Amino acid sequence: ISHQMTKLIKILVVLSLSAWIPAAAQSVRYTISPKNAETVLSAENIRATVNYLAGPTLGGRSIGSEGAKQAAIWLEDRFMDLHLEPLGGAWMHGFRGNGYFGRNVLGLIPGTARPARYIIVMAHFDNLGAIGGNVYPGADSNASGVAALLETARMFFHMKECKKSYGTGLIFAALDGKEKDLSGAGDLWRLLEQGKLKDPVSGEAVTPEKIVLVVNLDQLGTGLAPLTKGNPNYLMMLSDPSTGRRSTLESANRDFGIGLELGYDYYGSKDFTNLFYRRICDQRVFLEHDIPAVMFTSGITEHTNKVTDTPDTLNYPLLEQRIALIADWLRSLL
């Protein structure tokens, strides 16, 4: 059976069934509402995503590899399961680089505002692959960010099922090629600039002037590099002070009852903050075109870009808390 036929069958199935809701959420004994969409979060689902992406089958997910291709197909299926609308008629968008073929996976939860406006939530799924016979699993970098992307999409899909709508549309982007000079983010920008991503609801092209914010999720899975010694419960949000809505994050952190320690620079270093915010991560492509951007991260650890970046090094309950906070912050922006 062809992959296209498999996708068609899945579309028919998800039209009649609830999509990919974890067993923990299904067993909740009260009615889930838009106000507590976090109840559909599941540390087990998060762990399953990380285990698959960082498992031996995908071989470290270097762009252009069979592992990266299989990761993209798997992500496309997840986007379909979550009823994300395809942009430009497809979820998967291929692009060519210097000697490789990459794939971005894009999906939309439409907004109601006219003229339309969008927030892009993105996470790269590629990693270093295999070097010298050693596989670099990339659990924290960046299977953790992809898990956060999927769970955030799940929460907003759930709110949509509860008949909750927002003015701002949400574009979820699983990007390839971060480790190849941010090539996946670059190709996403190209598609926006050329007007090739059409909103399937309005029929209009999603163009750069309609993007009000980019949110990048990159390495979110551990408590191994705390802001304050001995406190693993933290989260960094790197942004320009005028565009990050830091007070909104602080309110969500307080009102949500999570109480993470929040940081707005990279461990107090101006140079490292500039490095991670403006130079080596995917939001750089959008900042260079004057699109406001935010990066959420838990920082580099002793396992980053090493063969020891394995699923067992992540703190899944903590990652679940971070996802809940980011989603609540994001919801307040819509």
FENSUL-V584545 format. One record per backbone hydrogen bond with DSSP energy under -0.5 kcal/mol. NH is the residue of the N-H (numbers start at 1). CO is the residue of the C=O. If there is no record, write none. Layout:
NH_CO, NH_CO
This chain:
6_2, 7_3, 8_4, 9_5, 10_6, 11_7, 12_8, 13_9, 14_10, 15_11, 16_13, 17_13, 20_18, 25_22, 26_22, 27_23, 28_25, 36_33, 37_34, 39_36, 40_37, 41_38, 46_42, 47_43, 48_44, 49_45, 50_46, 51_47, 52_48, 53_49, 54_50, 55_52, 58_55, 59_56, 60_55, 61_58, 65_62, 68_62, 69_65, 70_66, 71_67, 72_68, 73_69, 74_70, 75_71, 76_72, 77_73, 78_74, 79_75, 80_76, 81_77, 82_78, 83_80, 84_79, 85_108, 87_90, 88_198, 90_87, 93_104, 95_102, 97_100, 99_97, 102_95, 104_93, 105_174, 106_91, 107_172, 108_85, 109_170, 110_108, 112_166, 113_167, 118_210, 119_169, 120_213, 121_119, 121_171, 122_120, 122_215, 123_173, 125_175, 126_175, 127_61, 129_60, 129_136, 131_134, 134_131, 136_129, 137_135, 139_309, 142_140, 143_138, 144_139, 146_142, 147_143, 148_144, 149_145, 150_146, 151_147, 152_148, 153_149, 154_150, 155_151, 156_152, 157_153, 158_154, 159_155, 160_156, 161_157, 162_158, 163_160, 164_159, 167_334, 168_334, 169_117, 170_109, 171_119, 171_169, 172_107, 172_170, 173_121, 173_171, 174_105, 175_123, 175_173, 180_177, 182_178, 183_177, 183_180, 184_176, 186_182, 187_183, 188_184, 189_185, 190_186, 191_187, 192_188, 193_189, 194_190, 195_192, 196_191, 197_191, 198_196, 199_204, 203_199, 206_197, 207_205, 210_207, 211_208, 212_118, 212_210, 213_118, 214_292, 215_120, 216_214, 216_294, 217_122, 218_216, 218_296, 228_231, 231_228, 232_230, 234_232, 235_261, 236_297, 237_263, 238_295, 239_237, 240_293, 243_240, 244_240, 249_245, 250_246, 251_247, 252_248, 253_249, 254_250, 255_251, 256_252, 257_254, 258_253, 259_253, 261_233, 262_260, 263_235, 266_269, 267_265, 269_266, 270_268, 273_269, 274_270, 275_271, 276_272, 277_273, 278_274, 279_275, 280_275, 284_281, 285_282, 286_283, 287_283, 288_284, 289_286, 290_287, 291_286, 292_290, 294_214, 295_238, 296_216, 297_236, 298_219, 304_301, 306_303, 309_306, 310_308, 313_310, 314_311, 315_221, 316_314, 319_315, 320_316, 321_317, 322_318, 323_319, 324_320, 325_321, 326_322, 327_323, 328_324, 329_325, 330_326, 331_327, 332_328, 333_329, 333_330, 334_330, 334_331
